[in-house]
Amino acid sequence: MSIQSVVKKVVKPVVGERGWQALRRVKRKAVGNNRPKAPVAPPKPTGVAAISDDLCKLAAHFKTDKWGAHKYAQHYQRYLQHLRGEEFNLLEIGIGGYNRAGEGGASLRMWKHFFPQAQIYGMDIQDKSFVDEDRITTFIGDQSAPESLLSIAEKIGKLDVIIDDGSHRSPHVITTFHTLFPLLSDGGIYVVEDTQSSYWPEWMGSEDLDSPDTSMGLLKRLTDGLNYEEFVTEGYEPTYYDRNIRGVHFFHNLVIIEKGVNAEGTNKKRALKARYGTSPASTS
Ligand SMILES: C[S@@+](CC[C@H](N)C(=O)[O-])C[C@H]1O[C@@H](n2cnc3c(N)ncnc32)[C@H](O)[C@@H]1O
């Protein structure tokens, strides 16, 4: 028999039912009931916080065409996911809204919510300073002018992610790439959006798929650079891009470039014995 039962058996006949209930109320007040408390579930996030780890939903929420007119958000999710908890700098060229006052900033807001520790920078040929807020900073600049790009890059400092969603004119895309890619951090990501304009003469592109002067022409050449260690041309001097790009990913109208040391080595001397006059024992 428990202590409580013994107490009840002895005390209740003395104090009666009402007295007994009064004593129980006093006890409950003093020590509470002994039932274990159910664990309190953390409050469920609501609003933007509830969708902040799904970039497609965030893009739709903030109304950037990265999900909808285009299908870019799914690829960004895959290639930028690893940066979600990191402190880093992201620069997007092209804030949106063109010369319409008070319009633009959708993608910058999306990035801010996807990357809670990042500083988000935007650059546009138009003044978009109304978009500025905590962790979002905008600059006025022209991506066709290297000095404009360089001065903004200097103000930002470290560049970890660069997205070109600006004029989409091939000469501008090419100038921007040559100017900013060398400044991108090791392990950084460089993205070119809307590469369809590369095929449109009306947008300074070309119908010639092999044209060296289009954005796609430049980006396609980078893929050969991934394999520069396999080239057999005597005295070939690897370019900066050969040595510092370790991945180029092509999607419909979108290209994602991974910066990093590209020096995995080659087995060409073993495979091409006649050319290099080597024996299997002397090469690896
Ligand atoms: C497609 S919108 C950017 C959309 C935005 N990134 C988004 O996803 O919500 C392109 C922007 O690039 C800007 N732009 C056009 N030419 C430019 C140039 N030469 N330099 C910088 N920005 C330019 C336009 O003013 C426009 O706001």
The ligand as an SDF file (V2000), in Angstrom:
LIG
                    3D

 27 29  0  0  0  0  0  0  0  0999 V2000
   16.4940   41.1120  -65.3220 C   0  0  0  0  0  0  0  0  0  0  0  0
   16.6610   42.5360  -64.3390 S   0  0  0  0  0  0  0  0  0  0  0  0
   17.3320   41.8710  -62.8330 C   0  0  0  0  0  0  0  0  0  0  0  0
   16.3320   41.0580  -62.0800 C   0  0  0  0  0  0  0  0  0  0  0  0
   16.7550   40.6670  -60.6820 C   0  0  0  0  0  0  0  0  0  0  0  0
   18.1200   40.1590  -60.6470 N   0  0  0  0  0  0  0  0  0  0  0  0
   15.8410   39.5990  -60.1350 C   0  0  0  0  0  0  0  0  0  0  0  0
   16.1110   38.3940  -60.3430 O   0  0  0  0  0  0  0  0  0  0  0  0
   14.8600   39.9500  -59.4830 O   0  0  0  0  0  0  0  0  0  0  0  0
   18.0200   43.2980  -65.1110 C   0  0  0  0  0  0  0  0  0  0  0  0
   18.5000   44.5910  -64.4650 C   0  0  0  0  0  0  0  0  0  0  0  0
   19.7810   44.8900  -65.0400 O   0  0  0  0  0  0  0  0  0  0  0  0
   19.9500   46.2830  -65.1130 C   0  0  0  0  0  0  0  0  0  0  0  0
   20.9730   46.6220  -66.1260 N   0  0  0  0  0  0  0  0  0  0  0  0
   20.8240   46.7540  -67.4660 C   0  0  0  0  0  0  0  0  0  0  0  0
   21.9710   47.0960  -68.0460 N   0  0  0  0  0  0  0  0  0  0  0  0
   22.9110   47.1660  -67.0700 C   0  0  0  0  0  0  0  0  0  0  0  0
   24.3050   47.4700  -67.0320 C   0  0  0  0  0  0  0  0  0  0  0  0
   24.9730   47.7940  -68.1400 N   0  0  0  0  0  0  0  0  0  0  0  0
   24.9260   47.4620  -65.8450 N   0  0  0  0  0  0  0  0  0  0  0  0
   24.2600   47.1530  -64.6960 C   0  0  0  0  0  0  0  0  0  0  0  0
   22.9370   46.8590  -64.6720 N   0  0  0  0  0  0  0  0  0  0  0  0
   22.2640   46.8580  -65.8330 C   0  0  0  0  0  0  0  0  0  0  0  0
   18.5640   46.7870  -65.4420 C   0  0  0  0  0  0  0  0  0  0  0  0
   18.3960   48.1460  -65.0300 O   0  0  0  0  0  0  0  0  0  0  0  0
   17.6470   45.8060  -64.7060 C   0  0  0  0  0  0  0  0  0  0  0  0
   17.1800   46.3690  -63.4900 O   0  0  0  0  0  0  0  0  0  0  0  0
  1  2  1  0
  2  3  1  0
  2 10  1  0
  3  4  1  0
  4  5  1  0
  5  6  1  0
  5  7  1  0
  7  8  2  0
  7  9  1  0
 10 11  1  0
 11 12  1  0
 11 26  1  0
 12 13  1  0
 13 14  1  0
 13 24  1  0
 14 15  1  0
 14 23  1  0
 15 16  2  0
 16 17  1  0
 17 18  1  0
 17 23  2  0
 18 19  1  0
 18 20  2  0
 20 21  1  0
 21 22  2  0
 22 23  1  0
 24 25  1  0
 24 26  1  0
 26 27  1  0
M  CHG  2   2   1   9  -1
M  END
$$$$
